[in-house]
Amino acid sequence: MKYDDASWHYDSTPEFEDEERWAVAAAHIGVYLKWCLIQGWAGELHTKDEADQAIVEQVQAGNMTGADFLMQQCDGKFTNEDLNDEGNAFTAYYYADIYPEDLESVARDQILSAPESEYDFDTLREILDRQYAEWFAENPLVAPPRVSDPATNSEQPETTKPQTDKPWWKLW
């Protein structure tokens, strides 16, 4: 299933040089894909060997934009092969119907006019994290939802300790 394709947006971008037009056409897709990769949702296509995993890690570390990843590793096409099952389940629900409005609330006039580097990823990430947590509450999967840790720029599984009135040392 194809979620999006930079070629669908190329003609709607300002008439920059060709390479910059592609970067702008891919930006709104790439910023979402970057969030997905940070979530740990890279599909088997991007995790089958160490070289592929190293490229995913470049995006996760902020050393490569999601748009660059999309253009170089996905031929500009964002498909279900790019994500694992959890990522596809959320993306099928969210990307086409809700993401455009959430992106508009953050990126406003940057959509199809600016490269990904000009998007406010931290604000968008908060929105995406919240949307995922709300979706997960209604559609639990095997994995717990992940929460952003801005201090380390990483995602951690959300864990909660069971509440008990017993001292820690009592096993019964």
C-alpha positions in Angstrom: 0.0 0.0 0.0 1.4 3.4 -0.9 0.7 6.1 1.7 2.3 9.0 -0.2 4.8 9.8 -2.9 7.0 12.8 -3.4 6.2 12.8 -7.1 2.6 13.6 -6.3 3.7 16.9 -4.8 6.6 17.9 -7.0 4.5 20.2 -9.3 3.0 22.0 -6.3 6.4 23.2 -5.0 8.0 26.5 -5.9 10.2 26.4 -8.9 13.5 25.9 -7.2 16.3 23.9 -8.7 15.3 20.3 -9.2 17.0 18.8 -6.2 15.6 21.4 -3.9 12.1 20.9 -5.3 12.3 17.2 -4.5 13.5 18.0 -1.0 10.4 20.3 -0.5 8.0 17.8 -2.1 9.3 15.1 0.3 9.5 17.2 3.4 6.0 16.6 4.9 6.4 12.8 4.2 9.9 12.7 5.5 9.2 14.4 8.8 6.5 11.8 9.5 8.7 8.9 8.3 11.5 10.3 10.6 9.1 10.1 13.6 8.2 6.5 12.6 11.8 5.5 12.5 12.5 7.1 15.9 9.5 5.0 17.1 11.4 1.9 16.1 9.0 1.1 13.3 11.4 0.6 10.4 10.2 -2.2 8.2 12.2 -5.3 7.3 13.2 -3.6 4.1 15.3 -1.2 6.1 16.5 -3.6 8.8 17.5 -6.7 6.9 21.3 -6.0 7.3 23.7 -3.8 9.2 24.1 -1.3 6.3 20.4 -0.7 6.1 20.1 -0.5 9.9 23.0 2.0 10.0 21.1 4.3 7.6 18.0 4.1 9.8 20.2 5.0 12.8 21.4 8.1 10.9 17.8 9.3 10.7 17.2 8.4 14.4 20.3 10.3 15.4 19.4 13.4 13.4 22.3 13.0 11.0 19.9 12.4 8.0 16.5 14.0 7.3 13.5 11.9 6.8 13.1 13.4 3.4 16.6 12.4 2.4 15.9 8.9 3.7 12.6 8.8 1.7 14.3 9.9 -1.5 17.5 7.8 -1.2 16.1 4.6 0.4 12.5 4.6 -0.7 12.7 6.2 -4.1 10.4 9.0 -2.9 7.6 6.6 -2.1 6.2 6.0 1.4 4.7 2.5 1.5 3.7 -0.2 4.0 7.1 -1.9 3.3 8.8 1.0 5.0 7.2 0.2 8.4 6.7 -2.7 10.7 3.2 -4.0 11.7 2.8 -1.5 14.5 3.8 1.4 12.4 1.5 0.3 9.6 -1.5 -0.1 11.9 -1.1 3.4 13.2 -0.2 5.0 9.9 -3.2 3.4 8.1 -5.5 5.0 10.7 -3.7 8.4 11.0 -1.7 9.4 8.0 -4.3 10.2 5.3 -7.1 11.6 7.5 -5.5 13.2 10.5 -1.9 13.9 9.8 -2.5 16.7 7.2 -4.4 18.8 9.8 -1.9 18.2 12.5 1.0 19.0 10.1 -0.9 22.2 9.1 -1.2 23.3 12.7 2.6 23.2 13.0 4.1 23.8 9.5 1.4 26.2 8.2 2.9 27.9 5.1 6.0 25.7 5.0 4.2 22.7 3.6 5.3 22.3 0.0 7.4 25.5 0.2 10.2 24.6 2.6 12.6 21.7 3.2 12.2 19.4 6.2 14.9 21.3 8.1 12.6 24.3 8.5 9.8 22.2 10.1 9.3 22.4 13.9 10.0 18.7 14.5 9.8 18.9 18.3 6.3 20.4 18.3 5.1 18.0 15.6 6.7 15.1 17.5 4.6 16.0 20.6 1.5 16.0 18.5 2.4 12.6 16.9 3.2 11.1 20.3 -0.1 12.3 21.7 -2.0 11.0 18.7 -0.3 7.6 18.9 -1.0 7.4 22.7 -4.7 8.1 22.2 -4.9 5.7 19.3 -3.0 3.0 21.3 -5.4 3.4 24.2 -8.3 2.4 21.8 -6.2 -0.2 19.8 -3.7 -1.9 22.1 -1.0 -3.9 20.4 1.7 -6.1 21.7 4.2 -3.3 22.3 3.5 -0.5 24.8 3.3 3.0 23.5 6.6 4.9 23.3 7.2 8.3 24.9 9.6 10.9 23.7 12.6 11.7 25.8 13.7 15.1 24.5 16.9 15.0 26.7 18.2 12.0 24.8 16.3 12.4 21.6 15.2 8.8 21.9 12.0 6.9 22.4 11.4 4.7 25.4 8.6 2.2 26.1 6.1 3.6 28.5 6.1 1.5 31.6 4.2 1.8 34.8 4.8 0.0 38.0 1.8 -1.7 39.6 0.5 0.2 42.6 0.6 -1.8 45.8 0.3 -1.0 49.5 2.7 -3.8 50.4 6.3 -3.1 51.2 8.7 -4.1 48.4 10.1 -7.1 50.4 6.7 -8.8 51.0 6.2 -11.4 48.2 2.7 -12.5 49.4 
